[in-house]
Amino acid sequence: MITKALLTFWVLISLGLNSYSQGKIYVSNVCGVGKEGLVLGTDPANPYAKLNRRDRSAIAGRDWLNGTGYTAELWWSTDGNADEDSLRAVPNAQGHLFNFGLFRTPPVEIPNSFGGDRVTLQVRFWDNRSGTIGDWAAVLADNTIPRATTSLVHEVELPGFDAQGQPHLGDAILGCKPELLSYIGLYIVPEPQVTVFLGFAVACGLIVGLPKRSRGFGARNSVVR
């Protein structure tokens, strides 16, 4: 009984009496000293290169994000195992302050949810160009805008009261999931002609590397007797 009473008190304090039914959460890439993720800028040597792994050797040349010139936005699905295409932006869940690659989204309520619900979450980042790029749709409309996403975080339990009035601690502060502790690097999308050129270059490299006897048909029978 004591444990349940303390849990109920914690939930009420965290969520507020007027919003106890919906799951409320915030997301960051900080999980304690030495357990931080990083969000970094584009690779100057290859701005098309993506980065989403915890590997310090892969971040050479990239600067960590600082200031308000970048946006982090929380996306969600009420399906605990959703794919990326089914996610939607959480209302009022944009954060604009980065500090040496660290970020935190505002504490927000997940719409149409209760405590104990399990959802899928993802954080999306972009260069907001001094506040002129206000949403993900604008990012997708311009391939030159640096952007990146975290991996999908599945089966996140929301804190708060469930539909039967039972309290759930859930993941009120989502920061220790491995999907959020990677090094995330912004990238830009190659223009079509760049993609074609890269594909052509790869194809040429494969052809050059083929053994001579495999190039062309009937190569061994080309000698006139």
Backbone bond lengths (Angstrom), bond angles and torsions (degrees), N, CA, C in turn:
res aa  C-N    CA-C-N  psi(-1)  N-CA   C-N-CA  omega(-1)  CA-C   N-CA-C  phi
1 M - - - 1.464 - - 1.522 111.28 -
2 I 1.331 116.37 -40.07 1.465 119.33 -179.54 1.524 110.23 -64.42
3 T 1.338 115.66 -43.08 1.457 119.18 -179.29 1.517 110.83 -61.59
4 K 1.333 116.67 -43.95 1.453 120.60 -179.80 1.521 111.05 -64.96
5 A 1.328 117.13 -39.21 1.464 120.34 179.43 1.519 110.94 -64.87
6 L 1.335 116.93 -42.26 1.460 120.31 178.26 1.521 111.20 -65.35
7 L 1.318 116.25 -39.11 1.449 119.96 178.69 1.513 111.06 -64.26
8 T 1.338 116.74 -43.28 1.460 120.89 178.47 1.524 111.10 -61.77
9 F 1.331 116.40 -43.09 1.462 120.74 178.97 1.528 110.49 -61.46
10 W 1.349 116.74 -43.02 1.457 120.92 -179.58 1.524 110.67 -62.49
11 V 1.321 116.29 -43.61 1.456 119.70 -179.53 1.519 111.00 -63.49
12 L 1.328 117.19 -42.78 1.459 120.43 179.96 1.527 111.35 -63.06
13 I 1.308 116.49 -42.40 1.459 120.03 179.59 1.529 110.34 -65.47
14 S 1.346 116.99 -41.77 1.455 121.12 -175.18 1.515 112.68 -71.40
15 L 1.321 116.77 -39.78 1.452 120.07 -171.89 1.516 113.88 -100.05
16 G 1.317 118.12 -23.03 1.456 120.43 -177.59 1.513 110.81 88.12
17 L 1.309 116.42 146.58 1.454 121.08 -175.34 1.518 112.83 -65.16
18 N 1.316 118.53 -24.84 1.455 120.15 -176.14 1.523 113.46 -89.76
19 S 1.313 118.02 -4.43 1.458 118.51 -176.31 1.524 111.66 -135.75
20 Y 1.323 115.92 29.62 1.450 118.81 -172.74 1.513 114.14 -69.13
21 S 1.333 118.84 -21.92 1.456 119.89 -173.39 1.520 112.44 -78.75
22 Q 1.308 117.85 -34.26 1.454 120.18 -177.40 1.520 111.59 -88.88
23 G 1.364 114.89 145.85 1.446 118.97 178.43 1.514 111.42 -71.36
24 K 1.325 116.84 130.45 1.458 122.01 -178.59 1.523 108.76 -118.42
25 I 1.345 116.32 136.74 1.452 119.45 -170.66 1.525 110.15 -155.34
26 Y 1.319 116.87 154.96 1.462 118.99 165.51 1.524 108.49 -135.33
27 V 1.325 115.45 157.90 1.458 121.53 -171.67 1.524 109.35 -125.59
28 S 1.316 115.89 138.74 1.463 121.15 174.41 1.519 108.38 -144.98
29 N 1.337 116.02 173.85 1.459 119.98 175.39 1.525 110.76 -111.91
30 V 1.319 116.16 34.89 1.459 122.80 179.00 1.525 108.61 -119.49
31 C 1.328 116.12 129.41 1.462 121.03 179.95 1.522 110.52 -133.75
32 G 1.331 116.87 25.20 1.455 120.81 -177.83 1.517 110.86 113.48
33 V 1.320 115.86 168.51 1.458 121.47 -177.48 1.528 109.86 -61.69
34 G 1.314 116.35 127.37 1.449 121.43 -179.32 1.510 114.27 81.06
35 K 1.322 117.35 1.44 1.464 121.32 -178.91 1.525 110.02 -125.54
36 E 1.309 116.13 45.38 1.459 120.83 -179.21 1.524 110.30 -104.20
37 G 1.312 115.46 148.43 1.452 120.08 164.74 1.516 108.08 -87.84
38 L 1.310 117.46 175.64 1.456 121.74 176.93 1.529 109.09 -139.70
39 V 1.316 115.91 141.72 1.455 120.91 170.90 1.525 106.83 -111.05
40 L 1.327 115.97 124.26 1.455 121.65 -171.72 1.518 110.93 -121.63
41 G 1.325 114.88 162.46 1.449 120.69 178.40 1.520 111.88 -76.84
42 T 1.319 115.98 -171.20 1.459 120.60 -179.76 1.524 110.70 -72.24
43 D 1.317 114.99 158.97 1.458 121.94 175.53 1.530 107.70 -80.31
44 P 1.331 119.37 116.02 1.471 120.32 -178.10 1.528 112.96 -58.11
45 A 1.314 117.21 -30.41 1.458 120.57 -178.87 1.522 112.48 -79.85
46 N 1.323 116.61 -21.53 1.463 120.66 -179.45 1.532 108.87 -156.49
47 P 1.329 117.58 85.24 1.474 120.09 -175.51 1.527 113.72 -66.59
48 Y 1.350 117.37 -10.00 1.460 120.64 178.87 1.529 111.96 -87.31
49 A 1.321 117.32 -8.18 1.465 121.02 -173.76 1.533 111.15 -77.05
50 K 1.326 115.84 129.74 1.459 121.64 175.35 1.523 109.34 -87.70
51 L 1.332 115.30 157.43 1.466 120.52 176.31 1.517 108.11 -145.68
52 N 1.321 116.13 122.69 1.464 121.16 176.17 1.525 108.31 -155.13
53 R 1.303 115.59 73.28 1.461 121.00 176.53 1.525 108.45 -163.42
54 R 1.299 116.06 163.12 1.462 120.35 -179.28 1.525 108.42 -97.24
55 D 1.325 114.34 86.13 1.450 120.87 -175.73 1.526 108.04 -147.85
56 R 1.317 116.26 105.01 1.467 119.93 -175.66 1.529 112.23 -63.84
57 S 1.316 117.44 -27.19 1.458 118.96 179.74 1.526 111.60 -68.24
58 A 1.349 116.65 -17.05 1.463 120.03 -177.21 1.524 113.19 -89.32
59 I 1.348 117.44 -6.43 1.455 118.88 -174.27 1.521 112.71 -100.04
60 A 1.324 117.36 3.53 1.467 120.27 -179.33 1.524 110.12 -57.91
61 G 1.327 115.77 132.11 1.454 121.51 178.63 1.511 114.70 90.68
62 R 1.315 117.92 -18.91 1.468 121.24 179.39 1.528 109.91 -89.99
63 D 1.310 116.67 138.79 1.461 121.56 175.02 1.521 109.46 -95.10
64 W 1.337 117.25 142.24 1.455 118.85 175.51 1.518 109.87 -72.64
65 L 1.313 116.00 151.89 1.458 120.64 -176.50 1.517 110.48 -75.98
66 N 1.325 115.63 139.77 1.464 122.89 177.34 1.516 109.65 -138.10
67 G 1.316 116.17 147.92 1.454 120.79 171.44 1.511 114.10 87.15
68 T 1.324 114.95 -163.35 1.463 122.01 -173.43 1.529 113.53 -104.01
69 G 1.318 117.13 8.76 1.457 120.08 -177.68 1.516 114.35 -80.53
70 Y 1.327 116.59 3.08 1.456 121.09 -179.30 1.530 109.08 -130.42
71 T 1.313 115.70 153.89 1.462 121.14 -177.70 1.522 109.48 -121.33
72 A 1.323 115.99 138.20 1.462 123.17 168.85 1.527 107.20 -115.97
73 E 1.312 117.16 130.78 1.458 120.68 -177.58 1.527 109.80 -132.89
74 L 1.328 115.04 135.87 1.466 121.39 -179.59 1.529 109.98 -88.41
75 W 1.344 115.12 132.29 1.466 122.28 176.86 1.524 108.64 -118.96
76 W 1.336 116.53 153.90 1.464 118.54 -174.18 1.523 112.08 -151.38
77 S 1.330 114.36 163.16 1.455 123.42 168.23 1.525 107.60 -141.94
78 T 1.317 117.20 143.41 1.461 120.59 177.61 1.523 111.68 -72.95
79 D 1.319 117.45 -8.97 1.457 122.57 173.78 1.525 108.10 -84.43
80 G 1.306 117.63 122.09 1.455 120.83 -177.24 1.510 114.63 -67.65
81 N 1.334 117.29 -14.28 1.467 120.97 178.70 1.527 110.43 -128.48
82 A 1.316 116.22 45.73 1.469 121.25 -175.86 1.523 110.94 -77.02
83 D 1.344 115.57 159.74 1.459 120.06 171.54 1.530 108.83 -94.81
84 E 1.323 115.65 171.39 1.464 120.50 -172.00 1.527 112.77 -63.88
85 D 1.326 117.03 -35.10 1.456 120.51 -175.43 1.524 113.28 -68.46
86 S 1.323 117.48 -17.68 1.459 120.18 -177.96 1.526 113.40 -95.43
87 L 1.332 117.63 2.02 1.468 120.76 -178.33 1.524 111.11 -79.43
88 R 1.347 114.24 154.14 1.457 121.61 175.34 1.524 109.12 -130.97
89 A 1.316 116.24 154.71 1.461 120.13 178.49 1.523 110.05 -70.60
90 V 1.321 116.48 134.47 1.463 121.30 174.95 1.526 108.50 -75.09
91 P 1.316 119.47 128.41 1.473 120.60 -179.72 1.526 111.73 -57.10
92 N 1.325 115.61 137.13 1.474 123.42 175.18 1.522 112.74 61.42
93 A 1.326 116.81 29.79 1.470 119.79 -175.66 1.522 112.24 -111.13
94 Q 1.323 118.25 29.80 1.457 121.63 176.26 1.520 110.67 -95.26
95 G 1.330 115.67 130.86 1.451 121.44 172.84 1.517 109.45 -112.10
96 H 1.327 117.85 143.41 1.467 120.73 -173.99 1.525 113.43 -125.26
97 L 1.308 117.77 9.25 1.462 119.42 -177.81 1.520 109.42 -118.10
98 F 1.324 115.92 115.85 1.455 122.50 175.60 1.523 108.42 -109.25
99 N 1.318 116.24 144.52 1.452 121.62 -178.42 1.525 108.42 -135.00
100 F 1.333 116.03 99.38 1.462 121.86 -179.15 1.528 111.24 53.92
101 G 1.317 116.44 45.06 1.456 121.16 176.53 1.508 115.31 86.01
102 L 1.328 116.82 -3.31 1.467 120.72 -179.68 1.526 109.43 -97.12
103 F 1.322 117.21 147.19 1.454 120.98 -178.99 1.532 109.37 -141.68
104 R 1.312 114.38 165.97 1.461 121.39 173.70 1.524 107.94 -154.21
105 T 1.326 116.55 128.00 1.457 119.48 174.51 1.522 109.09 -82.02
106 P 1.327 119.14 156.59 1.465 120.46 178.22 1.532 110.85 -65.14
107 P 1.342 117.92 152.34 1.468 119.67 172.34 1.527 109.14 -63.60
108 V 1.315 116.78 124.66 1.464 120.45 -175.30 1.523 110.13 -136.78
109 E 1.330 114.74 159.24 1.450 121.05 173.10 1.526 109.05 -91.79
110 I 1.303 115.84 137.39 1.460 120.90 174.92 1.526 107.35 -84.61
111 P 1.328 118.54 118.34 1.466 120.64 -175.14 1.533 112.74 -58.63
112 N 1.328 114.81 147.43 1.472 121.67 174.05 1.521 112.49 55.91
113 S 1.319 116.42 39.47 1.460 119.84 -177.80 1.517 110.45 -133.05
114 F 1.322 114.98 163.23 1.463 123.39 174.90 1.522 108.74 -129.42
115 G 1.316 115.17 162.53 1.449 119.56 172.52 1.521 109.83 -58.29
116 G 1.327 115.71 140.67 1.456 120.72 -177.99 1.512 113.97 91.64
117 D 1.337 118.18 -16.84 1.463 120.34 176.12 1.527 109.63 -64.74
118 R 1.311 115.55 147.23 1.469 120.79 177.95 1.527 108.91 -111.52
119 V 1.316 115.72 125.26 1.460 121.78 -172.47 1.522 109.84 -127.52
120 T 1.327 114.88 170.25 1.461 122.27 171.86 1.519 108.64 -106.79
121 L 1.329 116.58 134.43 1.458 121.48 -179.23 1.529 110.23 -126.65
122 Q 1.314 114.72 155.34 1.457 122.58 173.28 1.521 108.07 -154.00
123 V 1.330 116.85 147.42 1.461 121.11 174.32 1.523 108.08 -110.74
124 R 1.331 115.42 133.63 1.463 121.60 178.71 1.531 109.33 -116.03
125 F 1.313 116.14 140.38 1.464 122.38 -174.99 1.520 109.36 -123.23
126 W 1.332 115.26 150.05 1.466 119.03 172.15 1.528 111.12 -161.53
127 D 1.320 113.78 159.52 1.467 121.99 172.65 1.531 106.58 -77.30
128 N 1.356 116.10 115.18 1.476 118.52 -175.27 1.528 113.33 -86.15
129 R 1.330 117.37 4.05 1.466 122.20 176.13 1.529 111.56 47.11
130 S 1.321 112.22 61.89 1.475 121.34 177.92 1.526 112.10 58.98
131 G 1.327 116.29 36.18 1.455 120.89 175.41 1.513 114.72 85.64
132 T 1.330 118.43 4.52 1.466 120.23 -177.32 1.532 112.67 -86.61
133 I 1.324 117.81 -15.47 1.464 121.90 177.73 1.519 107.16 -107.23
134 G 1.332 115.17 100.32 1.455 119.30 -168.14 1.505 116.89 -96.12
135 D 1.344 118.65 -11.53 1.462 118.35 -179.23 1.524 110.07 -153.63
136 W 1.326 114.53 171.02 1.462 121.08 -175.42 1.521 111.62 -66.33
137 A 1.329 117.39 -31.56 1.465 119.98 178.40 1.521 110.55 -60.77
138 A 1.332 117.34 -39.14 1.464 120.79 178.07 1.521 110.90 -67.72
139 V 1.318 116.87 -33.35 1.469 120.13 175.95 1.519 110.47 -64.10
140 L 1.323 116.65 -47.17 1.463 120.76 -178.20 1.521 112.15 -65.07
141 A 1.317 116.72 -23.56 1.468 120.35 -178.81 1.529 112.83 -80.29
142 D 1.327 118.15 -9.41 1.462 121.65 -176.38 1.525 109.00 -136.94
143 N 1.324 117.00 104.92 1.460 120.92 -176.50 1.520 113.68 -65.56
144 T 1.333 117.49 -14.71 1.464 119.23 -177.64 1.528 112.69 -84.00
145 I 1.330 117.49 -5.94 1.465 120.51 -179.05 1.527 109.49 -82.31
146 P 1.330 119.22 119.87 1.464 120.71 176.86 1.519 110.69 -61.45
147 R 1.348 115.35 136.19 1.465 120.77 -178.91 1.524 109.57 -150.86
148 A 1.335 115.14 166.89 1.465 120.99 176.33 1.526 107.94 -166.90
149 T 1.309 116.32 165.16 1.464 121.68 176.66 1.524 109.39 -139.42
150 T 1.325 115.74 152.87 1.457 119.41 170.13 1.519 108.74 -77.15
151 S 1.301 116.33 168.74 1.451 120.00 167.99 1.521 108.89 -66.01
152 L 1.317 116.80 159.24 1.460 120.57 175.90 1.524 109.74 -68.48
153 V 1.331 115.95 137.34 1.460 121.65 176.07 1.528 107.06 -107.51
154 H 1.309 116.56 107.71 1.455 121.17 -175.11 1.526 111.60 -91.87
155 E 1.309 114.50 158.91 1.474 122.75 172.18 1.532 112.55 54.52
156 V 1.317 116.61 45.39 1.461 121.11 175.02 1.531 108.39 -83.04
157 E 1.320 117.06 123.29 1.465 120.57 -179.84 1.528 109.74 -87.04
158 L 1.327 116.15 126.45 1.462 120.84 -179.44 1.520 110.95 -82.56
159 P 1.334 116.81 142.72 1.462 120.31 175.62 1.522 110.91 -81.57
160 G 1.317 116.30 161.89 1.462 120.82 178.03 1.508 111.13 122.57
161 F 1.338 116.34 -169.36 1.460 122.07 179.61 1.520 110.08 -92.67
162 D 1.326 116.05 139.10 1.454 119.36 176.36 1.528 110.12 -81.94
163 A 1.322 116.56 -176.74 1.464 121.03 -175.66 1.521 112.16 -64.47
164 Q 1.329 117.36 -20.74 1.471 121.32 178.21 1.527 112.86 -94.59
165 G 1.339 116.73 3.96 1.458 120.56 178.18 1.513 114.66 86.03
166 Q 1.330 117.97 10.30 1.459 120.88 179.30 1.528 110.28 -88.09
167 P 1.336 117.94 136.01 1.468 120.11 -177.41 1.530 112.00 -80.65
168 H 1.331 114.87 149.10 1.464 121.95 176.20 1.527 108.76 -135.79
169 L 1.329 115.45 129.31 1.468 118.78 175.21 1.521 110.95 -67.79
170 G 1.318 116.65 -46.84 1.456 120.53 178.20 1.526 112.76 59.04
171 D 1.324 115.29 -157.29 1.463 122.47 -179.93 1.526 108.87 -108.27
172 A 1.333 116.36 69.41 1.467 120.18 -175.63 1.524 111.43 -61.14
173 I 1.332 116.08 -38.49 1.465 121.14 178.87 1.516 106.30 -115.45
174 L 1.306 116.08 102.31 1.458 120.39 -174.94 1.524 108.64 -93.62
175 G 1.329 116.07 100.86 1.451 119.31 -179.13 1.512 113.83 -144.62
176 C 1.311 117.64 -13.62 1.464 120.52 -174.44 1.518 113.26 -104.09
177 K 1.308 118.03 10.25 1.451 120.28 175.69 1.534 108.98 -74.91
178 P 1.331 117.99 136.82 1.477 119.69 -179.56 1.525 113.04 -56.03
179 E 1.335 116.82 -31.18 1.461 120.11 -178.94 1.521 112.44 -63.79
180 L 1.336 117.23 -21.16 1.468 121.31 -178.23 1.519 112.69 -101.09
181 L 1.319 117.43 -4.53 1.459 120.77 -177.45 1.523 112.22 -104.49
182 S 1.320 117.11 12.25 1.465 120.78 174.80 1.525 109.82 -76.80
183 Y 1.320 115.88 168.90 1.454 121.20 169.94 1.522 106.63 -92.73
184 I 1.331 116.03 116.45 1.452 122.98 -175.97 1.521 108.49 -103.19
185 G 1.327 117.26 125.27 1.462 121.07 -179.86 1.513 111.65 -113.76
186 L 1.331 116.85 130.35 1.460 120.33 175.44 1.531 110.22 -65.11
187 Y 1.314 115.53 154.36 1.464 121.32 177.03 1.521 108.40 -150.68
188 I 1.314 116.00 162.69 1.456 119.99 172.41 1.528 108.09 -112.77
189 V 1.316 116.08 156.89 1.467 121.30 -176.98 1.522 108.74 -86.50
190 P 1.334 117.67 129.04 1.475 119.28 179.62 1.525 111.49 -62.64
191 E 1.307 115.91 143.38 1.458 120.17 172.26 1.525 108.93 -67.29
192 P 1.327 118.14 156.11 1.471 120.07 -176.65 1.512 113.99 -53.51
193 Q 1.335 117.83 -40.30 1.456 119.43 -177.72 1.521 111.19 -66.95
194 V 1.353 116.33 -31.62 1.461 119.46 177.00 1.515 109.90 -67.89
195 T 1.335 116.60 -41.75 1.454 120.75 179.41 1.525 110.70 -62.55
196 V 1.340 116.37 -42.73 1.465 120.19 178.95 1.520 110.44 -62.88
197 F 1.338 116.47 -43.51 1.464 120.19 -179.66 1.524 111.01 -62.04
198 L 1.344 116.49 -43.50 1.458 119.67 179.86 1.524 110.70 -63.32
199 G 1.341 116.17 -41.33 1.455 119.34 178.61 1.521 111.88 -64.19
200 F 1.331 116.32 -39.47 1.458 121.11 178.52 1.524 110.78 -64.68
201 A 1.332 115.61 -41.28 1.460 119.85 -179.60 1.529 110.79 -64.13
202 V 1.332 116.56 -41.11 1.463 119.90 178.43 1.516 110.51 -64.27
203 A 1.350 116.30 -43.78 1.461 120.18 179.82 1.523 111.08 -60.81
204 C 1.329 117.03 -43.59 1.464 120.88 178.93 1.522 111.09 -61.88
205 G 1.336 114.92 -40.15 1.456 118.82 179.02 1.521 111.92 -63.01
206 L 1.322 116.78 -37.94 1.463 120.46 178.62 1.522 110.99 -67.71
207 I 1.343 116.18 -41.42 1.459 119.84 -179.00 1.525 110.71 -64.24
208 V 1.333 116.05 -44.04 1.463 120.20 -179.70 1.516 110.85 -61.93
209 G 1.324 115.98 -32.93 1.458 119.77 -176.95 1.510 114.50 -82.68
210 L 1.345 119.09 -4.97 1.458 121.32 -179.81 1.526 110.67 -70.88
211 P 1.335 118.50 146.58 1.474 120.59 173.35 1.529 110.39 -60.49
212 K 1.303 117.24 146.98 1.456 121.29 -175.49 1.517 112.38 -57.37
213 R 1.343 118.68 -39.43 1.446 120.31 -174.05 1.526 112.52 -70.17
214 S 1.385 116.67 -14.58 1.459 119.31 -179.90 1.517 112.51 -92.38
215 R 1.346 118.50 -5.41 1.458 121.47 -179.91 1.532 109.44 -85.70
216 G 1.289 116.97 123.26 1.455 121.21 178.12 1.512 111.48 79.83
217 F 1.320 115.60 172.56 1.454 122.06 -178.29 1.525 109.19 -109.37
218 G 1.309 116.09 138.48 1.458 120.61 176.35 1.511 113.69 69.55
219 A 1.352 116.53 26.02 1.475 118.85 -176.34 1.513 110.32 -60.80
220 R 1.350 118.01 -34.75 1.450 119.99 -175.22 1.542 111.74 -76.85
221 N 1.324 115.56 -16.96 1.463 119.94 -177.58 1.528 112.98 -103.08
222 S 1.318 116.81 18.65 1.452 120.34 -174.37 1.519 113.32 -86.61
223 V 1.340 117.12 -5.63 1.465 120.24 -178.93 1.526 109.72 -79.89
224 V 1.324 117.90 127.76 1.466 122.55 178.88 1.519 109.87 -80.90
225 R 1.288 116.19 124.52 1.466 119.91 -179.81 1.525 110.46 -92.26
